[in-house]
Amino acid sequence: MTRRQVPDFASRPPISRPFSFVYFTGPGDHVTHANYHEHLVTAEVLLQRLMYAKARGIAPVKRHLHDTIECESFQRPGPDRRLFDAVELMRWIDHDGFNRPRPLNREQLTQELIAQQGVSLLRAIDLASSRSRALSGEDQEWLEVRARLPSLQRPLNGSEYRTLVRAIEVAYAVPGGKTSACAANAAMALRAAAQLGWLHTDYAASPFHDAALSVAYRGGHHTCLGRRAAFASAAELRLRFSHARPRLKMDAKLARQRTEHAALLACRALLADAARGRLAQPAVIAAPLQAAMAA
């Protein structure tokens, strides 16, 4: 997804709000459960942002890009440039001494180091990775697109993702348990955890500490990666007996192997939960568990 593909960011919002929690509305409840309500609002807002990002075709979350990384990567050197490494200065300043309109990404900086300093490719990659704050081209483009979106429609970085995970865990721990007026929030939190498992195109461990939420996450993650593996396998099979170029066939084979490996890791994680006796779970988890055991 590039900036040209989202002109003026005019896209349709999600059809409905898929996650709407139940709030305590009795006399005085707004004071007693203010902290719980705050986490419910946080979870709803962040989940809505994920839905907007998916509707636009943008990666909904980048777990490795935290607030600190985002801030430092776009921090332009100040007047006292002696405090900055020469490689970091090269990311912001061209060989004529003028400020670049946008910093170089890691790939561009690597090529610049080879061209200006005559170092080898491996040395240039090491310098760009260890002595600068350069991000990969994909990550930098994602952050730039994210910055241009309205604040309530932006995809989540790693820090916001952790905030969402914490909010879902609090929503699952309903005050009063099954007898509470907000008991339905537990099932909604399990559903939200399962949806988080659909956000990642490669295997990612569960971010939840609660066992039930982790099983729900792994169930959705296993289903997502299993479908990606089936799609990649079908695509590779179509190309195998076609007149496509050998490079395309090799790329399709590598994609199939990567997706099948990720799906296998998700399946093993889910089966480990089943072996620990966590089979008695809601319907949102039961189907993925049965599919993993059948596989």
C-alpha positions in Angstrom: 0.0 0.0 0.0 1.5 3.3 -1.1 0.4 6.9 -0.6 -0.8 7.0 -4.2 -3.2 4.2 -3.6 -5.1 6.1 -1.0 -5.8 9.5 -2.5 -7.4 11.8 0.0 -8.1 8.7 2.0 -11.7 8.6 0.7 -12.8 5.0 1.5 -15.9 3.5 3.0 -16.0 2.9 6.7 -16.8 -0.6 8.1 -20.4 -1.6 7.5 -21.1 -1.7 11.3 -19.4 -1.7 14.6 -18.5 -5.3 15.1 -17.4 -4.8 18.7 -19.7 -3.0 21.1 -19.3 -3.9 24.8 -21.9 -3.7 27.5 -21.5 -1.0 30.2 -22.7 -0.8 33.8 -25.6 1.7 33.8 -27.0 1.4 37.4 -26.9 4.3 39.9 -23.4 4.9 40.9 -21.9 2.3 38.6 -20.2 4.9 36.4 -18.1 5.8 39.4 -17.5 2.3 40.8 -16.5 0.8 37.4 -14.9 3.9 35.8 -11.6 2.1 35.2 -13.3 -0.9 33.6 -15.4 1.4 31.4 -12.2 3.3 30.3 -10.7 0.0 29.1 -13.9 -0.9 27.3 -13.8 2.4 25.4 -10.2 2.0 24.6 -10.8 -1.5 23.2 -13.7 -0.4 21.1 -11.8 2.6 19.6 -8.7 0.5 18.8 -10.7 -2.3 17.3 -12.6 0.1 15.2 -9.2 1.5 13.9 -8.2 -2.0 12.9 -11.4 -2.4 10.9 -10.8 0.9 9.1 -7.2 -0.2 8.2 -8.4 -3.6 6.9 -11.2 -1.8 4.8 -8.5 0.3 3.2 -6.2 -2.6 2.5 -3.5 -1.3 4.8 -1.6 -3.6 7.2 -3.7 -3.2 10.4 -0.8 -3.5 12.8 3.0 -3.5 12.9 4.0 -5.1 16.2 7.7 -4.2 15.9 7.2 -0.5 15.3 6.8 1.1 18.8 6.3 4.8 19.7 10.0 5.2 20.4 11.0 3.8 17.0 8.5 5.9 15.2 9.6 9.1 16.9 13.3 8.5 16.5 13.1 7.4 12.9 11.6 10.8 11.8 13.7 13.0 14.1 15.6 15.3 11.9 19.2 16.3 13.0 19.3 19.6 14.8 21.8 22.5 14.4 24.5 20.6 16.4 25.1 17.8 13.9 28.2 16.6 15.7 25.9 14.6 18.0 24.8 12.5 15.1 26.6 9.6 13.4 27.8 10.2 9.9 25.6 7.4 8.6 22.6 8.9 10.3 23.4 12.3 8.8 23.6 10.8 5.3 20.1 9.5 5.8 18.8 13.1 6.1 21.4 15.2 4.2 22.5 14.6 0.6 26.1 14.8 -0.7 25.6 18.6 -1.5 24.7 19.4 2.1 21.0 20.0 1.5 18.2 18.5 3.7 16.4 15.7 2.1 12.5 16.1 1.9 12.1 12.7 3.4 14.7 10.4 5.0 16.3 7.5 3.2 15.0 4.1 4.0 17.4 1.2 4.8 17.6 0.0 1.2 18.2 3.5 -0.2 20.8 4.2 2.5 22.6 1.0 1.7 22.9 2.0 -1.9 24.0 5.5 -0.9 26.8 4.1 1.3 28.0 1.9 -1.5 28.0 4.8 -4.0 29.6 7.5 -1.7 32.0 5.5 0.5 32.7 2.5 -1.8 32.1 -0.1 0.9 31.0 -3.6 0.1 27.3 -4.6 0.2 27.6 -6.5 3.4 29.4 -3.6 5.1 26.8 -1.1 3.8 24.0 -3.3 5.2 25.7 -3.5 8.6 26.3 0.3 8.7 22.7 1.1 7.7 21.3 -1.3 10.3 23.6 -0.6 13.3 24.6 3.1 12.9 21.4 4.7 11.7 17.7 4.7 12.6 16.7 3.8 9.1 13.6 1.6 8.6 12.9 -0.8 5.8 11.1 0.7 2.8 7.9 -1.1 3.6 7.9 0.0 7.3 8.7 3.6 6.4 6.0 3.8 3.8 3.5 2.3 6.3 4.3 4.9 8.9 4.0 7.7 6.3 0.6 6.5 5.2 -0.4 6.1 8.8 0.5 9.7 9.6 -1.7 11.0 6.8 -4.8 9.2 8.0 -7.3 10.7 10.5 -6.3 9.9 14.1 -9.3 7.6 14.7 -8.7 5.6 11.5 -5.0 4.8 11.8 -3.6 1.3 12.0 -1.9 0.4 15.2 1.8 0.4 16.0 3.3 -1.9 18.5 2.6 0.3 21.6 -1.0 0.7 20.7 -1.3 -3.0 20.0 -0.1 -3.7 23.5 -2.7 -1.2 24.9 -5.4 -3.0 23.0 -4.3 -6.4 24.3 -4.4 -5.1 27.9 -7.9 -3.5 27.3 -9.2 -6.9 26.0 -7.8 -8.7 29.0 -9.5 -6.2 31.4 -12.8 -6.5 29.4 -12.6 -10.3 29.8 -12.3 -10.0 33.5 -15.8 -8.8 34.1 -16.5 -7.5 37.6 -18.9 -9.9 39.2 -18.3 -12.8 36.8 -21.2 -14.6 35.2 -23.7 -13.0 37.5 -22.7 -9.5 36.3 -24.9 -7.3 34.1 -21.9 -7.1 31.7 -21.2 -10.9 31.6 -21.6 -10.8 27.8 -18.3 -8.8 27.6 -16.3 -12.0 28.3 -17.6 -13.7 25.1 -17.0 -10.4 23.2 -13.4 -10.3 24.5 -12.9 -13.9 23.3 -14.2 -12.9 19.9 -11.9 -9.9 19.8 -8.9 -12.1 20.7 -9.7 -14.5 17.9 -9.9 -11.6 15.5 -6.5 -10.4 16.5 -5.2 -13.8 15.3 -6.4 -12.9 11.8 -4.2 -9.8 11.6 -0.8 -11.5 11.1 0.3 -13.0 7.8 3.1 -14.9 9.5 3.2 -16.9 12.8 3.1 -14.7 15.9 2.9 -15.9 19.4 -0.1 -15.0 21.5 0.2 -11.6 23.3 -2.3 -12.5 26.0 -1.5 -13.7 29.5 -5.0 -15.2 30.1 -5.2 -18.8 29.0 -8.7 -18.6 27.5 -7.8 -15.5 25.5 -4.6 -17.1 24.3 -6.5 -20.2 23.0 -9.0 -17.9 21.2 -6.2 -16.0 19.6 -4.4 -19.2 18.5 -7.6 -20.5 17.1 -8.2 -17.5 14.9 -4.5 -17.5 14.0 -4.5 -21.1 13.0 -7.6 -20.6 10.8 -6.1 -17.6 9.1 -2.7 -19.2 8.4 -4.3 -22.4 7.3 -6.4 -20.6 4.7 -3.3 -18.7 3.5 -1.4 -22.0 3.1 -4.3 -23.5 1.2 -4.4 -20.5 -1.2 -0.6 -20.5 -1.7 -0.7 -24.2 -2.4 -3.5 -23.8 -5.0 -1.6 -20.9 -6.6 1.6 -22.9 -6.8 -0.2 -25.9 -8.3 -1.7 -23.8 -11.0 1.7 -22.4 -12.0 3.5 -25.8 -11.8 1.9 -27.1 -15.0 1.6 -23.8 -16.8 4.0 -22.0 -19.2 4.9 -19.4 -16.6 8.5 -18.3 -16.2 10.7 -20.5 -13.9 11.2 -17.5 -11.6 7.4 -17.2 -11.0 7.2 -20.9 -10.3 10.0 -20.7 -7.8 8.5 -17.7 -6.0 5.2 -19.5 -5.8 6.9 -22.6 -4.3 8.8 -20.5 -1.7 5.5 -18.7 -0.8 3.8 -22.1 -0.3 6.6 -23.4 1.9 6.6 -20.2 4.0 2.8 -20.3 4.5 2.8 -24.0 5.2 5.5 -23.6 7.8 3.6 -20.8 9.5 0.4 -22.8 9.5 2.3 -25.8 11.0 3.6 -23.6 13.9 0.1 -22.3 14.6 -1.3 -25.8 14.5 1.3 -27.1 17.0 0.6 -24.2 19.4 -3.1 -25.0 19.2 -2.6 -28.7 19.8 -0.4 -27.9 22.8 -3.4 -26.1 24.3 -5.6 -29.1 23.6 -3.0 -31.4 25.3 -3.1 -29.2 28.4 -6.8 -29.8 28.7 -8.2 -26.5 27.4 -10.7 -28.1 25.0 -13.8 -26.9 27.0 -14.0 -23.5 25.2 -16.7 -21.5 23.5 -17.7 -22.1 19.9 -15.3 -19.4 18.7 -12.4 -21.7 19.7 -13.9 -25.2 19.3 -13.9 -25.3 15.5 -10.2 -24.4 15.0 -9.3 -26.9 17.7 -11.2 -29.7 16.0 -9.7 -28.8 12.6 -6.2 -28.8 14.1 -6.7 -32.2 15.7 -8.1 -33.6 12.5 -5.0 -32.4 10.6 
